[in-house]
């Protein structure tokens, strides 16, 4: 999946943490915080991605597919937040 980085009017960067952001160390101090969790649900025998409020973002039998769906959801959330600032 392609990394998406958003820049606000003050020059602050936002995006999902991955190797792309790690390569931008020269742009200033990073502030990284967890916004979701991916865990295996033993009772349901599937992977579940949830936000920090416990709302299900994605779920499925294949962890990599759940993570991909989680990243799409979170990127859309960031994109919507930036669009609202315009």
Secondary structure, DSSP 8 states (H G I E B T S, - for coil): ----EEE-TTS-EEE--SHHHHTTGGG--------EEEEEETTTTEEEEEETT--EEEEES-HHHHHHHHHHHHHHHHHHHHHHH-
